[in-house]
């Protein structure tokens, strides 16, 4: 019985560690996406070429979608005990 309890606790710790690693990875991706968004906005604000403006609009929209996705994933992981 004691051995099963020990295995249960080891498994539980392993799952917690795995979730924490996933959270760290998602947070790093979120920070990277935020930096890329900032860079895209800077490019958008400093160009007058119509083709580049259009390119930045698409890039910003894609990065915003990625940012929203990552944020949802982080919130979902934080909801799980």
Secondary structure, 3 states (H helix, E strand, C coil): CHHHHHHHHHHHHHHHHHHHHHHHHHHHHHHHHHHHHHHHHHHHHCCCCHHHHHHHHHHHHHHHHHHHHHHHHHHHHHHCC
